[in-house]
């Protein structure tokens, strides 16, 4: 499990390293084009459960921290699916389906 730190407050968001690597690629691509997007996920029980979302835009601070030493192989289908989702109103939803 890696961590995406979001915003000036560096809010930590725990995400599987494999998903975080793909999210980093998609976010970098979107933000280079000045295209904001939404990311949503299910919160762990230890932080109260439920769902959370963040609006990612070019002016926000992002810091990716990977727990593993090796990089996951890039899954082009996952990149394409995340890119399409980032362009839709619902944004990228990180859930069990994303993790497959």
LUMVO-396252 format. One record per residue: residue in three letters; residue number from 1; x, y, z of N, C-alpha, C, CB in turn. Coordinates in steps of 0.2 Angstrom, whole numbers, plus 5000, padded with zeros to 4 digits. Glycine has a CB too. Layout:
% LUMVO-396252
+------+------+------+------+------+-------+-------+-------+------+------+------+-------+-------+-------+
! resn ! resi ! n.px ! n.py ! n.pz ! ca.px ! ca.py ! ca.pz ! c.px ! c.py ! c.pz ! cb.px ! cb.py ! cb.pz !
+------+------+------+------+------+-------+-------+-------+------+------+------+-------+-------+-------+
!  ala !  NUM !    X !    Y !    Z !     X !     Y !     Z !    X !    Y !    Z !     X !     Y !     Z !
...
+------+------+------+------+------+-------+-------+-------+------+------+------+-------+-------+-------+
This chain:
% LUMVO-396252
+------+------+------+------+------+-------+-------+-------+------+------+------+-------+-------+-------+
! resn ! resi ! n.px ! n.py ! n.pz ! ca.px ! ca.py ! ca.pz ! c.px ! c.py ! c.pz ! cb.px ! cb.py ! cb.pz !
+------+------+------+------+------+-------+-------+-------+------+------+------+-------+-------+-------+
!  unk !    1 ! 5004 ! 4994 ! 5000 !  5000 !  5000 !  5000 ! 5004 ! 5006 ! 5000 !  4995 !  5000 !  5006 !
!  unk !    2 ! 5003 ! 5011 ! 4995 !  5006 !  5017 !  4995 ! 5002 ! 5022 ! 4998 !  5009 !  5019 !  4988 !
!  unk !    3 ! 5004 ! 5028 ! 4997 !  5000 !  5034 !  5000 ! 5001 ! 5040 ! 4995 !  5003 !  5036 !  5006 !
!  unk !    4 ! 4995 ! 5043 ! 4993 !  4995 !  5049 !  4989 ! 4993 ! 5054 ! 4994 !  4989 !  5049 !  4984 !
!  unk !    5 ! 4998 ! 5059 ! 4995 !  4997 !  5065 !  4999 ! 4994 ! 5070 ! 4995 !  5004 !  5067 !  5003 !
!  unk !    6 ! 4988 ! 5073 ! 4997 !  4985 !  5078 !  4993 ! 4984 ! 5085 ! 4996 !  4978 !  5075 !  4992 !
!  unk !    7 ! 4985 ! 5090 ! 4993 !  4985 !  5097 !  4995 ! 4990 ! 5099 ! 4999 !  4978 !  5097 !  4998 !
!  unk !    8 ! 4990 ! 5106 ! 5001 !  4995 !  5109 !  5006 ! 4995 ! 5106 ! 5012 !  4993 !  5116 !  5006 !
!  unk !    9 ! 4989 ! 5103 ! 5015 !  4988 !  5100 !  5021 ! 4991 ! 5093 ! 5021 !  4981 !  5099 !  5024 !
!  unk !   10 ! 4993 ! 5090 ! 5015 !  4996 !  5084 !  5014 ! 4992 ! 5078 ! 5017 !  5003 !  5083 !  5017 !
!  unk !   11 ! 4985 ! 5078 ! 5015 !  4981 !  5073 !  5017 ! 4983 ! 5066 ! 5015 !  4973 !  5075 !  5015 !
!  unk !   12 ! 4984 ! 5061 ! 5019 !  4986 !  5055 !  5016 ! 4980 ! 5051 ! 5014 !  4990 !  5051 !  5022 !
!  unk !   13 ! 4981 ! 5048 ! 5008 !  4976 !  5043 !  5005 ! 4980 ! 5037 ! 5004 !  4972 !  5046 !  4999 !
!  unk !   14 ! 4978 ! 5031 ! 5007 !  4981 !  5025 !  5006 ! 4978 ! 5021 ! 5000 !  4980 !  5020 !  5012 !
!  unk !   15 ! 4983 ! 5019 ! 4995 !  4981 !  5016 !  4989 ! 4986 ! 5011 ! 4987 !  4981 !  5021 !  4983 !
!  unk !   16 ! 4984 ! 5005 ! 4985 !  4988 !  5000 !  4983 ! 4993 ! 5003 ! 4978 !  4984 !  4994 !  4979 !
!  unk !   17 ! 5000 ! 5000 ! 4979 !  5005 !  5003 !  4975 ! 5004 ! 5002 ! 4967 !  5011 !  4999 !  4977 !
!  unk !   18 ! 5001 ! 4997 ! 4965 !  5000 !  4995 !  4958 ! 4995 ! 5001 ! 4955 !  4997 !  4988 !  4957 !
!  unk !   19 ! 4989 ! 5002 ! 4959 !  4984 !  5007 !  4957 ! 4987 ! 5014 ! 4957 !  4978 !  5006 !  4961 !
!  unk !   20 ! 4991 ! 5015 ! 4962 !  4994 !  5022 !  4963 ! 4999 ! 5023 ! 4957 !  4998 !  5022 !  4970 !
!  unk !   21 ! 5003 ! 5018 ! 4955 !  5007 !  5019 !  4949 ! 5003 ! 5021 ! 4943 !  5011 !  5013 !  4948 !
!  unk !   22 ! 4998 ! 5018 ! 4942 !  4993 !  5019 !  4936 ! 4990 ! 5026 ! 4937 !  4988 !  5014 !  4935 !
!  unk !   23 ! 4988 ! 5028 ! 4943 !  4985 !  5034 !  4944 ! 4990 ! 5040 ! 4943 !  4982 !  5034 !  4952 !
!  unk !   24 ! 4996 ! 5039 ! 4945 !  5001 !  5044 !  4944 ! 5002 ! 5045 ! 4937 !  5008 !  5041 !  4947 !
!  unk !   25 ! 5002 ! 5040 ! 4933 !  5003 !  5041 !  4925 ! 4997 ! 5045 ! 4922 !  5004 !  5034 !  4922 !
!  unk !   26 ! 4991 ! 5043 ! 4924 !  4985 !  5046 !  4922 ! 4985 ! 5054 ! 4924 !  4978 !  5043 !  4924 !
!  unk !   27 ! 4986 ! 5055 ! 4931 !  4986 !  5061 !  4934 ! 4991 ! 5066 ! 4930 !  4987 !  5061 !  4941 !
!  unk !   28 ! 4997 ! 5063 ! 4929 !  5002 !  5067 !  4926 ! 5000 ! 5070 ! 4919 !  5009 !  5064 !  4926 !
!  unk !   29 ! 4997 ! 5065 ! 4916 !  4995 !  5066 !  4909 ! 4989 ! 5072 ! 4909 !  4992 !  5060 !  4905 !
!  unk !   30 ! 4984 ! 5071 ! 4913 !  4979 !  5076 !  4914 ! 4981 ! 5083 ! 4916 !  4973 !  5073 !  4919 !
!  unk !   31 ! 4985 ! 5083 ! 4921 !  4987 !  5089 !  4924 ! 4992 ! 5093 ! 4919 !  4991 !  5088 !  4930 !
!  unk !   32 ! 4996 ! 5089 ! 4915 !  5000 !  5093 !  4910 ! 4996 ! 5096 ! 4905 !  5005 !  5087 !  4906 !
!  unk !   33 ! 4990 ! 5094 ! 4904 !  4985 !  5097 !  4899 ! 4980 ! 5102 ! 4903 !  4981 !  5092 !  4895 !
!  unk !   34 ! 4982 ! 5103 ! 4909 !  4978 !  5108 !  4913 ! 4970 ! 5105 ! 4914 !  4978 !  5115 !  4911 !
!  unk !   35 ! 4969 ! 5099 ! 4914 !  4963 !  5096 !  4915 ! 4962 ! 5093 ! 4922 !  4962 !  5090 !  4909 !
!  unk !   36 ! 4957 ! 5096 ! 4926 !  4956 !  5094 !  4932 ! 4951 ! 5088 ! 4932 !  4952 !  5099 !  4936 !
!  unk !   37 ! 4951 ! 5084 ! 4937 !  4947 !  5078 !  4937 ! 4946 ! 5076 ! 4944 !  4950 !  5072 !  4933 !
!  unk !   38 ! 4941 ! 5071 ! 4945 !  4939 !  5069 !  4952 ! 4942 ! 5062 ! 4953 !  4931 !  5069 !  4952 !
!  unk !   39 ! 4944 ! 5060 ! 4959 !  4946 !  5054 !  4962 ! 4941 ! 5052 ! 4968 !  4953 !  5053 !  4963 !
!  unk !   40 ! 4938 ! 5046 ! 4968 !  4934 !  5044 !  4974 ! 4937 ! 5037 ! 4976 !  4927 !  5044 !  4972 !
!  unk !   41 ! 4935 ! 5035 ! 4982 !  4937 !  5029 !  4985 ! 4933 ! 5027 ! 4991 !  4945 !  5029 !  4986 !
!  unk !   42 ! 4934 ! 5021 ! 4993 !  4930 !  5019 !  4999 ! 4935 ! 5020 ! 5005 !  4928 !  5011 !  4999 !
!  unk !   43 ! 4933 ! 5023 ! 5010 !  4938 !  5024 !  5016 ! 4938 ! 5017 ! 5020 !  4935 !  5029 !  5020 !
!  unk !   44 ! 4944 ! 5016 ! 5023 !  4945 !  5010 !  5027 ! 4941 ! 5011 ! 5034 !  4952 !  5009 !  5029 !
!  unk !   45 ! 4939 ! 5005 ! 5037 !  4935 !  5006 !  5043 ! 4939 ! 5010 ! 5048 !  4934 !  4998 !  5045 !
!  unk !   46 ! 4946 ! 5009 ! 5049 !  4949 !  5013 !  5054 ! 4949 ! 5020 ! 5053 !  4957 !  5010 !  5054 !
!  unk !   47 ! 4947 ! 5023 ! 5048 !  4946 !  5030 !  5047 ! 4938 ! 5032 ! 5046 !  4949 !  5033 !  5041 !
!  unk !   48 ! 4934 ! 5027 ! 5048 !  4927 !  5028 !  5049 ! 4923 ! 5026 ! 5043 !  4926 !  5036 !  5049 !
!  unk !   49 ! 4926 ! 5022 ! 5038 !  4922 !  5020 !  5033 ! 4919 ! 5025 ! 5028 !  4916 !  5015 !  5035 !
!  unk !   50 ! 4914 ! 5023 ! 5024 !  4911 !  5028 !  5019 ! 4915 ! 5029 ! 5013 !  4910 !  5035 !  5023 !
!  unk !   51 ! 4914 ! 5034 ! 5010 !  4917 !  5036 !  5003 ! 4920 ! 5043 ! 5004 !  4913 !  5035 !  4997 !
!  unk !   52 ! 4925 ! 5044 ! 5000 !  4928 !  5051 !  5000 ! 4930 ! 5052 ! 4993 !  4935 !  5051 !  5004 !
!  unk !   53 ! 4931 ! 5059 ! 4991 !  4933 !  5061 !  4984 ! 4937 ! 5067 ! 4985 !  4926 !  5063 !  4980 !
!  unk !   54 ! 4941 ! 5068 ! 4980 !  4945 !  5074 !  4980 ! 4945 ! 5077 ! 4972 !  4953 !  5073 !  4982 !
!  unk !   55 ! 4945 ! 5083 ! 4972 !  4945 !  5087 !  4965 ! 4953 ! 5088 ! 4964 !  4941 !  5093 !  4965 !
!  unk !   56 ! 4956 ! 5085 ! 4959 !  4963 !  5086 !  4957 ! 4963 ! 5091 ! 4952 !  4966 !  5079 !  4955 !
!  unk !   57 ! 4967 ! 5096 ! 4953 !  4968 !  5102 !  4948 ! 4975 ! 5104 ! 4947 !  4963 !  5108 !  4949 !
!  unk !   58 ! 4977 ! 5107 ! 4942 !  4984 !  5109 !  4941 ! 4988 ! 5112 ! 4947 !  4985 !  5113 !  4935 !
!  unk !   59 ! 4984 ! 5116 ! 4951 !  4987 !  5120 !  4957 ! 4988 ! 5116 ! 4963 !  4983 !  5126 !  4958 !
!  unk !   60 ! 4985 ! 5110 ! 4963 !  4985 !  5106 !  4969 ! 4992 ! 5102 ! 4970 !  4979 !  5101 !  4970 !
!  unk !   61 ! 4994 ! 5101 ! 4976 !  5000 !  5098 !  4978 ! 4998 ! 5090 ! 4978 !  5003 !  5100 !  4984 !
!  unk !   62 ! 5002 ! 5086 ! 4975 !  5002 !  5079 !  4975 ! 5009 ! 5076 ! 4976 !  4999 !  5076 !  4968 !
!  unk !   63 ! 5009 ! 5071 ! 4981 !  5015 !  5068 !  4982 ! 5013 ! 5060 ! 4983 !  5018 !  5070 !  4989 !
!  unk !   64 ! 5017 ! 5057 ! 4979 !  5016 !  5049 !  4978 ! 5021 ! 5046 ! 4982 !  5016 !  5047 !  4971 !
!  unk !   65 ! 5019 ! 5042 ! 4987 !  5024 !  5038 !  4991 ! 5022 ! 5031 ! 4990 !  5024 !  5040 !  4999 !
!  unk !   66 ! 5027 ! 5027 ! 4987 !  5026 !  5020 !  4986 ! 5030 ! 5016 ! 4991 !  5029 !  5018 !  4979 !
!  unk !   67 ! 5026 ! 5011 ! 4994 !  5029 !  5007 !  5000 ! 5034 ! 5002 ! 4997 !  5024 !  5004 !  5004 !
!  unk !   68 ! 5032 ! 4999 ! 4991 !  5037 !  4994 !  4988 ! 5043 ! 4997 ! 4985 !  5033 !  4990 !  4983 !
!  unk !   69 ! 5048 ! 4993 ! 4984 !  5054 !  4995 !  4981 ! 5054 ! 4994 ! 4973 !  5060 !  4991 !  4983 !
!  unk !   70 ! 5050 ! 4990 ! 4971 !  5049 !  4988 !  4963 ! 5043 ! 4992 ! 4960 !  5049 !  4981 !  4962 !
!  unk !   71 ! 5043 ! 4993 ! 4954 !  5038 !  4996 !  4951 ! 5033 ! 4991 ! 4948 !  5040 !  5001 !  4945 !
!  unk !   72 ! 5027 ! 4992 ! 4948 !  5022 !  4987 !  4945 ! 5022 ! 4988 ! 4938 !  5015 !  4988 !  4948 !
!  unk !   73 ! 5021 ! 4982 ! 4934 !  5021 !  4982 !  4927 ! 5015 ! 4987 ! 4925 !  5020 !  4975 !  4924 !
!  unk !   74 ! 5016 ! 4990 ! 4920 !  5010 !  4995 !  4917 ! 5005 ! 4991 ! 4914 !  5013 !  5000 !  4913 !
!  unk !   75 ! 4999 ! 4991 ! 4916 !  4993 !  4988 !  4912 ! 4990 ! 4993 ! 4908 !  4988 !  4985 !  4918 !
!  unk !   76 ! 4991 ! 4993 ! 4901 !  4988 !  4998 !  4897 ! 4981 ! 4998 ! 4897 !  4990 !  4996 !  4890 !
!  unk !   77 ! 4977 ! 4993 ! 4898 !  4970 !  4993 !  4899 ! 4968 ! 4997 ! 4905 !  4967 !  4986 !  4899 !
!  unk !   78 ! 4971 ! 4996 ! 4910 !  4969 !  5000 !  4916 ! 4971 ! 5007 ! 4915 !  4973 !  4997 !  4922 !
!  unk !   79 ! 4976 ! 5009 ! 4912 !  4978 !  5016 !  4910 ! 4972 ! 5019 ! 4906 !  4984 !  5017 !  4907 !
!  unk !   80 ! 4970 ! 5015 ! 4901 !  4965 !  5018 !  4897 ! 4958 ! 5018 ! 4900 !  4964 !  5013 !  4891 !
!  unk !   81 ! 4956 ! 5013 ! 4905 !  4950 !  5014 !  4909 ! 4950 ! 5020 ! 4913 !  4949 !  5007 !  4912 !
!  unk !   82 ! 4956 ! 5021 ! 4917 !  4956 !  5026 !  4921 ! 4956 ! 5033 ! 4918 !  4963 !  5026 !  4925 !
!  unk !   83 ! 4959 ! 5033 ! 4912 !  4959 !  5040 !  4908 ! 4952 ! 5041 ! 4906 !  4964 !  5039 !  4902 !
!  unk !   84 ! 4948 ! 5036 ! 4903 !  4941 !  5037 !  4901 ! 4937 ! 5040 ! 4907 !  4938 !  5031 !  4898 !
!  unk !   85 ! 4938 ! 5036 ! 4913 !  4935 !  5038 !  4919 ! 4936 ! 5045 ! 4921 !  4936 !  5033 !  4925 !
!  unk !   86 ! 4943 ! 5047 ! 4921 !  4945 !  5054 !  4923 ! 4941 ! 5059 ! 4918 !  4952 !  5055 !  4922 !
!  unk !   87 ! 4939 ! 5058 ! 4912 !  4936 !  5062 !  4908 ! 4928 ! 5062 ! 4909 !  4937 !  5060 !  4901 !
!  unk !   88 ! 4926 ! 5058 ! 4913 !  4918 !  5057 !  4914 ! 4917 ! 5061 ! 4921 !  4916 !  5050 !  4915 !
!  unk !   89 ! 4910 ! 5063 ! 4921 !  4908 !  5067 !  4927 ! 4909 ! 5063 ! 4934 !  4901 !  5068 !  4927 !
!  unk !   90 ! 4909 ! 5056 ! 4934 !  4910 !  5053 !  4940 ! 4917 ! 5052 ! 4942 !  4907 !  5046 !  4939 !
!  unk !   91 ! 4922 ! 5053 ! 4937 !  4929 !  5053 !  4939 ! 4932 ! 5046 ! 4940 !  4931 !  5057 !  4945 !
!  unk !   92 ! 4938 ! 5046 ! 4942 !  4941 !  5039 !  4944 ! 4938 ! 5037 ! 4950 !  4949 !  5040 !  4944 !
!  unk !   93 ! 4936 ! 5031 ! 4950 !  4933 !  5028 !  4956 ! 4938 ! 5022 ! 4958 !  4926 !  5025 !  4956 !
!  unk !   94 ! 4941 ! 5022 ! 4963 !  4946 !  5017 !  4966 ! 4941 ! 5012 ! 4970 !  4952 !  5020 !  4969 !
!  unk !   95 ! 4940 ! 5006 ! 4968 !  4936 !  5001 !  4972 ! 4939 ! 4994 ! 4970 !  4929 !  5002 !  4970 !
!  unk !   96 ! 4935 ! 4989 ! 4972 !  4937 !  4982 !  4971 ! 4938 ! 4981 ! 4963 !  4932 !  4978 !  4974 !
!  unk !   97 ! 4933 ! 4984 ! 4959 !  4934 !  4983 !  4952 ! 4940 ! 4986 ! 4949 !  4928 !  4986 !  4948 !
!  unk !   98 ! 4943 ! 4991 ! 4951 !  4949 !  4994 !  4949 ! 4955 ! 4990 ! 4951 !  4950 !  5001 !  4952 !
!  unk !   99 ! 4954 ! 4987 ! 4957 !  4960 !  4983 !  4959 ! 4961 ! 4976 ! 4956 !  4959 !  4981 !  4967 !
!  unk !  100 ! 4956 ! 4974 ! 4951 !  4957 !  4968 !  4948 ! 4962 ! 4969 ! 4942 !  4950 !  4965 !  4945 !
+------+------+------+------+------+-------+-------+-------+------+------+------+-------+-------+-------+
